[in-house]
């Protein structure tokens, strides 16, 4: 097995977790202090209040948001091993909380928007260090673009295989951060007073512009969402154990950066960042190594975000909040997924960000705003879940999550100052993604207005009547309808419509096929329920999540086994071809529903339907969704009524049957 048991703490799990989960938050030392010390006039402020106050805010942000909220609380709120904002949505939906959809969709939209900016800014911030070694280099954009393209190309090989490669690199990276931090702290231990939160308070409320510095401080925790959303990839125990060590190293490095910035007369050289100045102070010979390892680490930072988005969208698909997309499982653990459409969509988005903003410093303004909104939504949902789970601790949880929300609203208000400088980009993306998600959901609501299922006891008499009606030509010997119904006691209303409400479909054997994906990687098994002896059956076909969906092949095998048991004759209904050795014919009917033209839709409902069709077009076709070979598939459109039907008046002007046509005159004319 190429994967590992995510429920157990193990060395392999620890290594892969470091490689997958901590890339984003682990590379924040590359740009956080540059953002904290940056003034709007383009200069850097290295005053003691800005440095110590900013450092204190960073430390307590990591403690309160990353450690307590995500590591301690959120990791306990998994949905069958999966994390992320949709895991919270699913758990609260089970408890019938009505208002949860909007914050869940906002959280999803903002994380998707953040997926555009994170790889671009992380990789750019590392690669731009080359300019300190090669000042004459005009632009690092070609290098950044090449790295991003390669990164997205390797996603198809799976997060476990990537994690095994990335894990050792991240260990080297964190070891390097630890070394840099300890060297500089040893030269100025005064920075340890930043553990006192008073200095954060003093910077925010007493320094001019200190409040807006929070927008830069927040960048230290932008990867915290991955600690939760990647739960299904790595497991709770592995994430918690590795975070204890990684968070300590991050704090030590930030302390070291602050210690260096407080040295008398400290200033940055041209094209230099605080992080690379930290390296140069120890030895300029270390800078090339720092650039290489930082670039590798930022590639891993991007990986953390990408795997988080894969998980998020997979949850959205399972919850019917997005159309079905092709989901691949590169390993034998169903938490390790790859979604091709999302992968290429994110890559195009990252390249667009680079085209618009060019450098990491210009990207900083658009970074953080969307993910702050995401954190607020997570706090709302997580707080409600904790209160419902443990009502006796209701007051305690209200206080705890009120503190989280106050802190996050401070960050949000501070980040709003970035809107004009570049925050508009991720904000606009978030609005677009939320609109699509919401309209798709409203269209699904319209779809739910119809009767979804018909009791099977109403279907059986009609099936017998059609089969015994000689006026109806046979459609095929075996007619197979893929069905969403998970029970032999009911049938999809769309299948009922196709069978009886148009030209009735007649077959010797009618099959209702339900496809199910199990949590095991391998194995195909099935159950057959008899509806009408020798003439109608309900089949539940179960595939392991890594099994190829050869549905037609499997249906024929089921048919042959039933022939062996003499449950079916196994002969074609068509006499002229009964003696052929190929066996009886199969025909699969795949149904697509369309709103009937006589439905009275409001303008908004028309928009819902159009957006729904647009989104469905980006996903799998019905035949692909059921894993069918297209050669024996008939795709049929079925009208459905989702609202009131048209009631248009029509007036008959006259009715006169008294006029007789002289047919003899007509005959004379013919002669």
C-alpha positions as CSV (number, residue, x, y, z in Angstrom):
1,X,0.0,0.0,0.0
2,X,1.4,3.4,-1.0
3,X,-0.6,5.3,1.5
4,X,-0.6,5.3,5.3
5,X,-3.1,4.9,8.1
6,X,-4.3,8.5,8.8
7,X,-5.9,7.4,12.1
8,X,-2.5,6.5,13.6
9,X,0.5,8.6,14.5
10,X,3.5,7.2,12.5
11,X,6.8,8.4,11.1
12,X,5.6,8.1,7.6
13,X,2.5,10.1,8.5
14,X,4.5,12.7,10.3
15,X,6.8,13.1,7.3
16,X,4.0,13.3,4.7
17,X,2.0,15.7,7.0
18,X,5.0,18.1,7.1
19,X,5.2,17.9,3.3
20,X,1.5,18.4,2.6
21,X,0.0,20.6,5.4
22,X,2.6,23.1,6.6
23,X,3.9,24.5,3.3
24,X,1.8,27.6,3.3
25,X,2.0,28.6,6.9
26,X,5.6,27.4,7.0
27,X,6.8,29.8,4.4
28,X,5.2,32.9,5.8
29,X,8.5,34.1,7.3
30,X,9.5,34.9,3.7
31,X,7.2,37.9,3.5
32,X,5.4,38.7,6.8
33,X,8.0,41.0,8.3
34,X,8.4,42.8,5.0
35,X,4.6,43.5,5.1
36,X,4.6,44.4,8.8
37,X,7.4,47.0,8.4
38,X,6.2,48.3,5.1
39,X,4.8,51.9,5.0
40,X,2.5,53.3,2.3
41,X,5.3,55.6,1.2
42,X,7.4,52.6,0.1
43,X,9.9,52.7,3.0
44,X,10.3,50.3,5.9
45,X,9.6,51.2,9.5
46,X,12.0,49.4,11.9
47,X,11.0,51.3,15.0
48,X,10.9,49.3,18.3
49,X,7.2,49.7,18.7
50,X,6.5,48.5,15.2
51,X,8.9,45.5,15.5
52,X,8.0,44.3,19.0
53,X,4.3,45.1,18.6
54,X,4.1,43.4,15.3
55,X,6.0,40.4,16.6
56,X,3.7,40.1,19.6
57,X,0.7,40.2,17.4
58,X,2.2,37.4,15.2
59,X,2.9,35.2,18.2
60,X,-0.6,35.5,19.7
61,X,-2.2,35.1,16.3
62,X,-0.5,31.8,15.9
63,X,-1.4,30.8,19.4
64,X,-5.1,31.8,19.4
65,X,-6.1,31.2,15.8
66,X,-3.8,28.5,14.5
67,X,-3.2,26.4,17.6
68,X,-6.4,26.8,19.7
69,X,-9.0,27.3,17.0
70,X,-7.8,25.0,14.3
71,X,-5.5,22.4,16.0
72,X,-7.3,22.0,19.2
73,X,-11.0,22.7,18.3
74,X,-11.5,22.3,14.6
75,X,-9.7,19.0,14.2
76,X,-12.3,17.5,16.5
77,X,-15.0,18.5,14.1
78,X,-14.4,16.1,11.2
79,X,-17.1,14.6,9.0
80,X,-16.1,10.9,8.6
81,X,-12.5,11.8,8.6
82,X,-12.7,14.8,6.3
83,X,-12.1,18.4,7.4
84,X,-12.8,21.9,6.0
85,X,-15.7,24.2,6.0
86,X,-18.0,21.8,4.2
87,X,-17.3,19.2,6.8
88,X,-18.8,21.7,9.3
89,X,-21.7,22.4,6.9
90,X,-22.5,18.6,6.7
91,X,-22.4,18.1,10.4
92,X,-24.7,21.1,11.1
93,X,-27.0,20.1,8.3
94,X,-27.6,16.8,10.1
95,X,-28.6,18.9,13.1
96,X,-31.1,20.8,11.0
97,X,-29.5,24.3,11.4
98,X,-31.1,26.4,8.7
99,X,-28.8,29.4,8.2
100,X,-25.6,27.5,7.6
101,X,-25.6,27.4,3.8
102,X,-24.5,31.1,3.3
103,X,-21.4,31.0,5.5
104,X,-20.4,27.6,4.0
105,X,-20.7,29.0,0.4
106,X,-18.8,32.2,1.4
107,X,-16.1,30.1,3.0
108,X,-15.8,27.9,-0.1
109,X,-15.7,30.9,-2.5
110,X,-13.0,32.8,-0.5
111,X,-10.8,29.7,-0.3
112,X,-11.1,29.2,-4.1
113,X,-10.1,32.8,-4.6
114,X,-7.2,32.4,-2.2
115,X,-6.1,29.4,-4.3
116,X,-5.4,31.8,-7.2
117,X,-3.1,34.0,-5.1
118,X,-1.2,31.7,-2.7
119,X,1.0,29.8,-5.2
120,X,1.8,33.0,-7.1
121,X,2.9,35.1,-4.0
122,X,4.6,32.2,-2.2
123,X,6.8,31.2,-5.2
124,X,7.4,34.8,-6.3
125,X,8.6,35.8,-2.8
126,X,11.2,33.1,-2.8
127,X,12.4,33.3,-6.4
128,X,12.8,37.1,-6.2
129,X,15.6,36.5,-3.8
130,X,17.7,35.7,-6.9
131,X,17.9,39.5,-7.5
132,X,20.0,39.9,-4.4
133,X,22.6,37.6,-6.0
134,X,22.1,38.7,-9.7
135,X,21.1,42.4,-9.5
136,X,21.1,42.8,-13.3
137,X,18.3,40.2,-13.6
138,X,15.4,42.1,-15.1
139,X,12.5,39.8,-14.2
140,X,11.9,36.6,-12.3
141,X,8.5,36.1,-13.9
142,X,9.6,33.4,-16.4
143,X,11.1,31.3,-13.6
144,X,8.0,31.7,-11.5
145,X,5.6,30.8,-14.3
146,X,7.7,27.7,-15.2
147,X,7.7,26.5,-11.6
148,X,3.9,26.9,-11.3
149,X,3.2,25.0,-14.5
150,X,5.4,22.1,-13.4
151,X,3.7,22.1,-9.9
152,X,0.3,21.7,-11.4
153,X,1.5,19.1,-13.8
154,X,2.7,16.8,-11.0
155,X,-0.6,16.9,-9.1
156,X,-1.9,13.9,-11.0
157,X,0.6,11.7,-9.2
158,X,-1.1,12.2,-5.8
159,X,-0.4,14.0,-2.6
160,X,1.1,10.9,-0.8
161,X,3.8,10.4,-3.4
162,X,4.4,14.2,-3.5
163,X,4.4,14.3,0.3
164,X,7.2,11.7,0.5
165,X,9.4,13.9,-1.6
166,X,8.3,17.2,0.0
167,X,8.6,16.0,3.6
168,X,12.4,15.8,3.7
169,X,12.6,19.2,1.9
170,X,10.3,20.8,4.5
171,X,12.4,19.3,7.3
172,X,15.5,20.9,5.9
173,X,13.5,24.2,5.5
174,X,12.3,24.2,9.1
175,X,15.7,23.3,10.3
176,X,17.1,26.2,8.4
177,X,14.5,28.6,9.9
178,X,15.3,27.3,13.3
179,X,19.1,27.9,12.8
180,X,18.5,31.4,11.5
181,X,16.2,32.3,14.4
182,X,18.4,31.0,17.1
183,X,21.6,32.8,15.8
184,X,19.8,36.1,15.8
185,X,18.0,35.7,19.1
186,X,21.3,34.9,20.7
187,X,22.5,38.4,19.6
188,X,19.4,40.2,21.0
189,X,17.3,38.4,23.6
190,X,15.3,41.5,24.3
191,X,12.8,40.4,21.6
192,X,11.5,37.7,24.0
193,X,9.4,40.4,25.7
194,X,7.1,40.2,22.7
195,X,5.4,37.2,24.3
196,X,3.6,39.9,26.4
197,X,0.4,40.7,24.5
198,X,0.6,44.3,25.8
199,X,3.0,45.2,23.1
200,X,0.6,44.1,20.4
201,X,-2.2,46.2,22.0
202,X,0.2,49.2,22.2
203,X,1.1,48.9,18.5
204,X,-2.5,48.6,17.4
205,X,-4.0,51.4,19.4
206,X,-1.1,53.8,20.1
207,X,1.1,53.8,16.9
208,X,-0.1,55.8,13.9
209,X,-1.3,53.3,11.3
210,X,-0.8,50.5,13.7
211,X,-4.3,49.1,13.3
212,X,-3.7,48.6,9.6
213,X,-0.5,46.7,10.3
214,X,-2.8,43.9,11.4
215,X,-3.5,43.2,7.7
216,X,0.2,42.3,7.4
217,X,0.3,40.4,10.7
218,X,-2.5,38.2,9.5
219,X,-0.3,36.8,6.7
220,X,1.4,34.7,9.3
221,X,-1.6,32.5,9.6
222,X,-3.0,32.3,6.1
223,X,-2.1,28.6,5.9
224,X,-4.1,27.7,9.0
225,X,-7.2,26.7,7.1
226,X,-5.1,23.9,5.5
227,X,-4.4,22.5,9.0
228,X,-8.1,21.6,9.0
229,X,-9.0,21.1,5.4
230,X,-6.2,18.6,4.9
231,X,-7.4,16.4,7.8
232,X,-8.6,13.7,5.4
233,X,-5.1,13.5,3.8
234,X,-3.0,13.2,7.0
235,X,-5.2,12.5,10.0
236,X,-5.7,14.4,13.3
237,X,-2.8,12.8,15.3
238,X,-0.2,13.4,12.7
239,X,-1.2,17.1,12.2
240,X,-1.3,17.8,15.9
241,X,2.1,16.2,16.7
242,X,3.9,17.9,13.8
243,X,2.3,21.3,14.5
244,X,3.7,21.3,18.0
245,X,7.2,21.3,16.6
246,X,6.6,23.4,13.4
247,X,4.8,26.2,15.3
248,X,7.7,26.5,17.8
249,X,10.2,26.8,14.9
250,X,8.1,29.5,13.2
251,X,7.9,31.6,16.4
252,X,11.7,31.2,16.9
253,X,12.3,32.4,13.3
254,X,10.0,35.4,13.8
255,X,11.9,36.3,17.0
256,X,15.1,36.1,15.1
257,X,13.9,38.4,12.3
258,X,12.7,40.9,15.0
259,X,16.1,40.7,16.8
260,X,17.9,41.5,13.5
261,X,15.6,44.4,12.7
262,X,16.2,46.0,16.1
263,X,20.0,46.2,15.5
264,X,21.2,49.8,15.6
265,X,21.2,51.3,12.1
266,X,19.7,48.3,10.4
267,X,18.4,49.0,6.8
268,X,17.6,46.7,3.9
269,X,19.8,46.8,0.8
270,X,18.2,47.3,-2.7
271,X,16.0,44.3,-3.7
272,X,16.5,42.7,-0.3
273,X,13.8,41.4,2.0
274,X,14.0,41.0,5.8
275,X,14.3,37.2,5.4
276,X,17.2,37.3,3.0
277,X,18.9,40.1,5.1
278,X,18.7,37.6,8.0
279,X,20.7,35.1,5.9
280,X,23.2,37.7,4.7
281,X,24.0,38.8,8.2
282,X,25.2,35.3,9.0
283,X,27.0,34.7,5.7
284,X,26.4,35.9,2.2
285,X,27.6,32.6,1.0
286,X,24.4,31.1,2.5
287,X,22.1,33.2,0.2
288,X,22.1,30.9,-2.9
289,X,21.3,27.9,-0.6
290,X,18.5,30.0,1.0
291,X,17.0,30.9,-2.4
292,X,17.0,27.2,-3.5
293,X,15.5,25.8,-0.2
294,X,13.0,28.7,0.0
295,X,11.8,28.2,-3.5
296,X,11.4,24.5,-2.9
297,X,9.5,25.3,0.3
298,X,7.1,27.7,-1.4
299,X,6.3,25.1,-4.0
300,X,5.2,23.0,-1.1
301,X,3.3,26.0,0.3
302,X,1.3,26.0,-3.0
303,X,0.8,22.2,-2.6
304,X,-0.8,22.7,0.8
305,X,-3.4,25.1,-0.7
306,X,-4.0,22.9,-3.8
307,X,-4.7,19.8,-1.8
308,X,-7.0,21.8,0.4
309,X,-9.0,23.0,-2.6
310,X,-9.2,19.5,-3.9
311,X,-10.7,18.3,-0.6
312,X,-13.0,21.3,-0.5
313,X,-14.5,20.7,-3.9
314,X,-14.7,16.9,-3.3
315,X,-16.9,17.7,-0.3
316,X,-19.0,20.2,-2.3
317,X,-19.6,17.5,-4.9
318,X,-20.6,14.9,-2.3
319,X,-23.0,17.4,-0.7
320,X,-24.6,18.2,-4.1
321,X,-23.4,21.8,-3.8
322,X,-21.5,21.5,-7.1
323,X,-21.8,19.4,-10.2
324,X,-20.1,16.1,-10.5
325,X,-16.5,16.4,-11.6
326,X,-13.9,13.7,-12.5
327,X,-12.2,12.7,-9.2
328,X,-9.2,10.5,-9.3
329,X,-7.5,8.6,-6.5
330,X,-3.8,8.3,-7.1
331,X,-3.3,6.2,-3.9
332,X,-5.3,3.5,-2.1
333,X,-6.5,6.1,0.5
334,X,-9.7,7.8,-0.5
335,X,-8.6,11.1,1.2
336,X,-5.8,11.4,-1.4
337,X,-7.6,12.9,-4.4
338,X,-6.9,14.7,-7.7
339,X,-9.6,16.7,-9.6
340,X,-8.3,17.5,-13.1
341,X,-10.7,20.4,-13.8
342,X,-9.9,22.2,-10.5
343,X,-6.2,21.6,-11.0
344,X,-6.1,23.4,-14.4
345,X,-8.6,26.0,-13.3
346,X,-6.3,27.0,-10.4
347,X,-3.2,27.0,-12.7
348,X,-4.9,29.4,-15.1
349,X,-5.9,31.6,-12.1
350,X,-2.3,31.7,-10.7
351,X,-0.9,32.7,-14.1
352,X,-3.5,35.4,-14.3
353,X,-2.4,36.8,-10.9
354,X,1.3,36.9,-12.1
355,X,0.2,38.7,-15.2
356,X,-1.8,41.3,-13.3
357,X,0.6,42.0,-10.3
358,X,4.1,40.9,-11.5
359,X,5.9,40.9,-8.1
360,X,5.3,39.5,-4.6
361,X,5.2,43.0,-3.0
362,X,2.3,44.0,-5.3
363,X,0.5,40.7,-4.6
364,X,0.6,41.3,-0.9
365,X,-2.3,43.8,-1.1
366,X,-4.6,41.2,-2.7
367,X,-3.4,38.5,-0.2
368,X,-5.2,37.8,3.1
369,X,-8.5,39.6,2.6
370,X,-10.4,36.6,1.2
371,X,-9.0,34.1,3.7
372,X,-9.9,36.4,6.6
373,X,-13.5,36.2,5.5
374,X,-13.1,32.4,5.3
375,X,-11.9,32.3,8.9
376,X,-14.8,34.3,10.1
377,X,-17.2,31.9,8.4
378,X,-15.4,28.9,9.9
379,X,-15.7,30.4,13.4
380,X,-19.4,30.9,13.0
381,X,-20.0,27.3,11.9
382,X,-17.5,25.8,14.3
383,X,-18.9,27.7,17.3
384,X,-22.4,26.6,16.5
385,X,-21.4,23.0,16.2
386,X,-19.5,23.0,19.5
387,X,-22.5,24.6,21.2
388,X,-24.9,22.0,19.8
389,X,-22.6,19.1,20.7
390,X,-22.0,20.2,24.3
391,X,-24.9,22.4,25.4
392,X,-23.7,22.3,29.0
393,X,-20.7,24.3,27.9
394,X,-22.7,26.7,25.8
395,X,-21.6,29.8,27.8
396,X,-17.9,28.9,27.6
397,X,-18.1,28.3,23.8
398,X,-20.0,31.5,23.2
399,X,-17.2,33.4,25.1
400,X,-14.4,31.5,23.3
401,X,-15.8,32.0,19.8
402,X,-16.8,35.6,20.5
403,X,-13.1,36.2,21.2
404,X,-12.1,34.5,17.9
405,X,-14.7,36.5,16.0
406,X,-13.6,39.8,17.5
407,X,-10.0,39.1,16.6
408,X,-10.9,38.0,13.1
409,X,-13.2,41.1,12.6
410,X,-10.2,43.3,13.6
411,X,-8.1,41.5,10.9
412,X,-10.9,41.8,8.4
413,X,-11.3,45.6,9.0
414,X,-7.6,46.0,8.7
415,X,-7.5,44.1,5.5
416,X,-10.3,46.2,4.0
417,X,-7.7,48.9,3.6
418,X,-6.1,46.7,0.9
419,X,-9.1,46.7,-1.4
420,X,-8.0,49.6,-3.5
421,X,-4.4,48.5,-3.7
422,X,-5.2,45.0,-5.0
423,X,-7.6,43.3,-2.5
424,X,-10.3,44.0,-5.1
425,X,-9.0,41.1,-7.1
426,X,-9.6,38.3,-4.6
427,X,-12.8,40.1,-3.3
428,X,-14.2,40.1,-6.9
429,X,-13.2,36.5,-7.4
430,X,-14.9,35.6,-4.1
431,X,-18.1,37.3,-5.2
432,X,-18.1,35.5,-8.5
433,X,-17.5,32.1,-7.0
434,X,-20.2,32.7,-4.3
435,X,-22.7,33.8,-6.9
436,X,-22.2,30.7,-9.0
437,X,-22.4,28.4,-5.9
438,X,-25.5,30.1,-4.6
439,X,-27.3,30.2,-8.0
440,X,-26.5,26.5,-8.5
441,X,-28.0,25.7,-5.1
442,X,-31.1,27.7,-5.9
443,X,-31.5,25.8,-9.2
444,X,-31.2,22.6,-7.2
445,X,-34.0,23.8,-5.0
446,X,-36.1,24.3,-8.0
447,X,-35.3,20.8,-9.1
448,X,-36.4,19.5,-5.7
449,X,-39.8,20.9,-6.2
450,X,-40.8,17.9,-8.3
451,X,-41.7,14.5,-7.0
452,X,-38.3,12.8,-6.9
453,X,-39.5,9.2,-6.7
454,X,-42.4,7.0,-7.5
455,X,-43.3,3.9,-5.3
456,X,-42.3,0.7,-7.1
457,X,-45.7,-0.8,-6.5
458,X,-47.1,1.8,-8.9
459,X,-44.5,0.8,-11.5
460,X,-45.0,-2.9,-11.6
461,X,-48.5,-3.0,-13.1
462,X,-47.4,-0.6,-15.9
463,X,-44.3,-2.6,-16.7
464,X,-46.5,-5.8,-17.1
465,X,-49.0,-3.9,-19.2
466,X,-46.4,-2.5,-21.6
467,X,-44.6,-5.9,-21.9
468,X,-47.8,-7.6,-22.8
469,X,-48.9,-4.9,-25.3
470,X,-48.3,-6.3,-28.9
471,X,-48.8,-2.8,-30.4
472,X,-45.5,-1.6,-28.8
473,X,-42.3,-2.7,-30.5
474,X,-39.5,-4.1,-28.4
475,X,-36.8,-1.5,-27.6
476,X,-34.2,-4.2,-26.8
477,X,-33.9,-7.5,-24.9
478,X,-32.3,-5.8,-21.9
479,X,-33.1,-2.2,-21.1
480,X,-31.0,-0.7,-18.4
481,X,-31.8,2.6,-16.6
482,X,-29.2,4.0,-14.3
483,X,-31.1,5.3,-11.3
484,X,-30.3,7.6,-8.3
485,X,-32.7,5.6,-6.2
486,X,-30.9,3.7,-3.5
487,X,-33.8,1.4,-2.8
488,X,-35.7,-1.2,-4.8
489,X,-38.9,0.2,-3.3
490,X,-38.9,3.4,-5.3
491,X,-38.0,4.7,-8.8
492,X,-36.8,8.1,-10.1
493,X,-39.7,10.1,-11.5
494,X,-37.6,10.9,-14.6
495,X,-37.2,7.1,-15.3
496,X,-40.9,6.7,-14.7
497,X,-41.6,9.5,-17.3
498,X,-39.2,7.9,-19.9
499,X,-40.8,4.4,-19.5
500,X,-44.4,5.3,-19.6
501,X,-45.2,9.0,-20.4
502,X,-43.6,9.2,-23.8
503,X,-43.6,6.3,-26.2
504,X,-43.7,3.4,-23.8
505,X,-40.5,1.4,-23.8
506,X,-40.8,-2.3,-24.0
507,X,-38.1,-4.9,-23.2
508,X,-37.9,-8.5,-22.2
509,X,-35.9,-7.6,-19.1
510,X,-35.9,-4.1,-17.5
511,X,-33.0,-3.3,-15.2
512,X,-32.8,-0.4,-12.7
513,X,-29.1,0.1,-11.9
514,X,-27.9,2.0,-8.9
515,X,-24.1,2.8,-8.8
516,X,-22.4,3.2,-5.4
517,X,-18.7,4.1,-4.6
518,X,-17.4,2.4,-1.4
519,X,-14.7,3.6,1.0
520,X,-12.5,0.6,0.1
521,X,-10.0,1.1,-2.8
522,X,-10.6,-2.2,-4.6
523,X,-13.4,-4.7,-5.1
524,X,-16.6,-4.8,-7.1
525,X,-19.7,-6.5,-5.5
526,X,-23.4,-6.3,-6.2
527,X,-26.9,-7.2,-5.0
528,X,-29.9,-8.1,-7.1
529,X,-33.5,-7.5,-6.0
530,X,-36.3,-9.1,-8.0
531,X,-39.1,-6.7,-9.1
532,X,-40.9,-9.0,-11.6
533,X,-39.7,-12.6,-11.9
534,X,-37.6,-13.0,-15.1
535,X,-38.6,-9.5,-16.3
536,X,-37.5,-6.7,-14.0
537,X,-34.6,-6.4,-11.5
538,X,-33.1,-3.7,-9.3
539,X,-29.2,-4.0,-9.2
540,X,-27.0,-2.2,-6.7
541,X,-23.5,-2.2,-8.1
542,X,-20.7,-1.2,-5.7
543,X,-17.3,-0.2,-6.9
544,X,-14.1,0.4,-4.8
545,X,-13.1,4.0,-5.3
546,X,-10.1,3.1,-7.4
547,X,-11.9,0.5,-9.6
548,X,-12.6,1.5,-13.2
549,X,-16.3,1.8,-13.9
550,X,-16.9,-0.9,-16.5
551,X,-20.6,-0.9,-15.9
552,X,-21.7,-2.5,-19.2
553,X,-19.1,-5.3,-18.7
554,X,-20.3,-5.9,-15.1
555,X,-24.0,-5.9,-16.1
556,X,-23.4,-8.6,-18.6
557,X,-21.5,-10.6,-16.0
558,X,-24.5,-10.3,-13.7
559,X,-26.8,-11.3,-16.5
560,X,-24.7,-14.4,-17.3
561,X,-24.6,-15.5,-13.7
562,X,-28.3,-15.2,-13.5
563,X,-28.6,-17.3,-16.7
564,X,-26.4,-20.0,-15.1
565,X,-28.8,-20.1,-12.2
566,X,-31.7,-20.4,-14.7
567,X,-33.2,-17.1,-13.4
568,X,-33.1,-15.7,-16.9
569,X,-33.4,-17.4,-20.3
570,X,-30.4,-15.5,-21.7
571,X,-31.9,-15.4,-25.2
572,X,-32.5,-12.4,-27.4
573,X,-36.1,-11.3,-27.9
574,X,-35.5,-10.9,-31.6
575,X,-36.0,-14.3,-33.3
576,X,-33.8,-13.6,-36.3
577,X,-30.6,-13.3,-34.1
578,X,-31.4,-15.7,-31.3
579,X,-28.8,-18.2,-32.5
580,X,-25.8,-15.8,-32.4
581,X,-23.2,-16.6,-29.9
582,X,-22.7,-13.0,-28.7
583,X,-25.5,-13.2,-26.2
584,X,-28.5,-10.9,-25.9
585,X,-28.4,-7.2,-26.5
586,X,-28.2,-4.4,-23.9
587,X,-29.3,-0.8,-24.2
588,X,-28.6,1.8,-21.6
589,X,-30.9,4.9,-21.2
590,X,-29.3,7.9,-19.6
591,X,-31.7,10.7,-18.7
592,X,-31.1,14.5,-18.5
593,X,-33.9,16.6,-17.1
594,X,-34.9,19.9,-18.6
595,X,-37.4,22.5,-17.3
596,X,-40.6,22.1,-19.3
597,X,-41.4,25.0,-21.7
598,X,-44.8,25.6,-20.1
599,X,-43.3,26.4,-16.7
600,X,-43.8,30.0,-15.5
601,X,-40.3,31.0,-14.4
602,X,-39.5,34.3,-12.8
603,X,-36.5,36.2,-14.2
604,X,-34.4,35.1,-11.3
605,X,-35.5,31.5,-11.8
606,X,-34.5,31.7,-15.4
607,X,-31.0,32.9,-14.2
608,X,-30.9,30.0,-11.8
609,X,-31.6,27.5,-14.6
610,X,-29.0,29.0,-17.0
611,X,-26.3,29.1,-14.4
612,X,-27.2,25.5,-13.4
613,X,-26.8,24.4,-17.1
614,X,-23.5,26.3,-17.4
615,X,-22.1,24.6,-14.3
616,X,-23.3,21.2,-15.3
617,X,-21.6,21.6,-18.7
618,X,-18.2,21.9,-16.8
619,X,-18.7,18.5,-15.1
620,X,-19.2,14.9,-16.2
621,X,-21.9,14.0,-18.6
622,X,-24.6,11.7,-17.3
623,X,-23.0,8.7,-19.2
624,X,-19.6,9.5,-17.8
625,X,-21.0,9.9,-14.3
626,X,-22.4,6.4,-14.4
627,X,-19.3,5.0,-16.1
628,X,-21.0,3.8,-19.3
629,X,-19.5,3.0,-22.7
630,X,-21.2,5.4,-25.1
631,X,-21.6,2.9,-27.9
632,X,-24.7,1.4,-26.3
633,X,-26.1,4.5,-24.6
634,X,-29.2,6.5,-25.6
635,X,-29.2,10.0,-24.0
636,X,-32.7,11.2,-23.5
637,X,-34.1,14.6,-22.3
638,X,-37.0,14.5,-19.9
639,X,-39.2,17.6,-19.2
640,X,-39.8,18.4,-15.5
641,X,-42.1,20.9,-13.9
642,X,-40.4,22.9,-11.2
643,X,-43.0,25.7,-10.8
644,X,-46.5,26.7,-11.8
645,X,-47.4,25.7,-15.4
646,X,-48.5,28.2,-18.0
647,X,-52.3,28.8,-18.1
648,X,-52.9,30.7,-21.4
649,X,-56.4,31.4,-22.5
650,X,-57.5,30.5,-26.0
651,X,-60.8,31.5,-27.6
652,X,-62.5,29.6,-30.5
653,X,-63.9,32.2,-33.0
654,X,-66.5,29.8,-34.6
655,X,-67.6,26.3,-35.0
656,X,-69.4,25.2,-38.2
657,X,-69.8,21.6,-39.3
658,X,-72.7,22.3,-41.7
659,X,-70.6,22.9,-44.8
660,X,-70.5,19.7,-47.0
661,X,-67.7,19.1,-49.4
662,X,-68.8,17.8,-52.8
663,X,-66.4,14.9,-53.2
664,X,-67.9,14.0,-56.6
665,X,-66.6,17.3,-58.0
666,X,-63.2,16.4,-56.8
667,X,-63.3,13.0,-58.5
668,X,-64.4,14.6,-61.8
669,X,-61.4,16.9,-61.7
670,X,-59.1,14.0,-61.2
671,X,-60.5,12.2,-64.2
